[in-house]
Each structure stands twice: as structure tokens, then as C-alpha cells.
Amino acid sequence: MSPVLRRTKKKAGERLVTLIGKPGCHLCDDARAVIEEVCGETGAAWEEKDITQDEALHRAYWEQIPVVLVDGEQHTFWRVDAGRLRRALVA
């Protein structure tokens, strides 16, 4: 019988939200505001990455920015829904 793998749930304070965008992007500004609010409420950490400074990110996401990752997994792009992000962080 093979062992059962169990994923340990992370608490919101252990989560990392990454905003991938670029300067001068109004949707990125909107996404940043939502992320700051939700991460402030939940205690999750967040960071921002600029696709103009990272060729790999540019190739992967240039048509989708802003892109939001939660713990390295793509959560959403273009518009960030505060409720959906909050649920993802506290689930």
C-alpha cells in the first residue's frame, strides 16, 4: 500500500502573493491596491515583480499582466477580485 501524501495547509501569514506587472500599467495599479488591502487584512506577505526587468517573466506573462501568484501558483490575471484572493489566502 502506498503512503498517503497530505498537504499541510498554510496559514495566511505564511502565504506569499506575487504581483507581476510593469510601470505605467493602470490595471497593475488597481491590482496593487487590492493586494495591499487583502494582504494587510490577512497578514499574508506580498511582493512585486516587474516584467520589464525579467526576460523570463516577460515571455511568460506579457499578454496577461497584471498576473497574481499565490505561493508561486497563478491565481488570476488582469483584474483581481478581493473576495476571491481573500478566500484563497485563508482557505
C-alpha positions in Angstrom: 0.0 0.0 0.0 1.4 3.4 -0.9 1.6 6.2 1.6 -0.9 8.9 1.5 0.5 12.4 0.8 -1.1 15.1 2.8 -0.5 18.8 2.2 -0.2 20.9 5.2 -2.5 23.9 5.0 -0.6 27.2 5.3 -1.9 30.0 7.4 -2.5 33.3 5.7 0.6 34.7 7.4 2.7 32.0 5.7 1.4 32.8 2.3 3.2 34.8 -0.4 1.3 36.8 -3.0 3.3 38.0 -6.0 2.1 40.8 -8.3 3.7 40.6 -11.8 3.3 43.8 -13.7 5.1 46.8 -15.3 5.4 50.5 -14.7 2.6 52.7 -16.1 0.0 49.9 -16.1 -3.3 51.1 -14.7 -4.6 47.6 -14.2 -1.4 46.9 -12.2 -2.1 49.9 -10.0 -5.6 48.6 -9.4 -4.3 45.1 -8.6 -1.7 46.5 -6.2 -4.3 48.4 -4.2 -6.4 45.2 -3.9 -3.4 43.1 -2.9 -2.2 45.6 -0.3 -5.7 45.7 1.2 -6.2 41.9 1.3 -2.7 41.1 2.5 -3.0 43.8 5.1 -6.2 42.2 6.4 -4.9 38.6 6.3 -1.3 39.0 7.3 0.0 37.5 4.0 3.2 38.7 2.6 3.4 40.2 -0.9 6.0 41.2 -3.4 6.0 42.8 -6.8 8.0 41.8 -9.9 8.5 44.0 -13.0 8.3 42.1 -16.3 10.5 44.8 -17.9 13.3 43.7 -15.6 13.0 39.9 -16.1 13.0 38.3 -19.5 11.5 35.0 -18.4 8.6 36.7 -16.7 8.1 38.9 -19.8 7.9 35.9 -22.1 5.6 34.0 -19.7 3.2 36.8 -18.8 3.4 39.9 -21.1 -0.1 39.4 -22.5 -1.7 38.8 -19.1 -0.4 41.5 -16.8 -1.1 42.1 -14.1 -0.7 38.5 -13.0 -1.2 37.4 -9.4 0.5 34.3 -8.0 -0.2 32.8 -4.6 2.7 30.7 -3.3 4.1 30.6 -6.9 0.9 29.3 -8.5 -1.1 31.6 -10.8 -4.2 32.8 -9.1 -5.5 35.4 -11.6 -4.7 37.9 -14.2 -5.9 41.3 -15.5 -8.4 42.0 -12.6 -8.0 41.0 -9.0 -11.2 40.1 -7.1 -10.6 40.9 -3.4 -13.0 38.3 -2.1 -11.5 35.5 -4.2 -8.0 36.4 -3.2 -9.0 36.6 0.5 -10.6 33.2 0.2 -7.5 31.7 -1.4 -5.3 33.1 1.4 -7.4 31.9 4.3 -8.6 28.5 2.8 
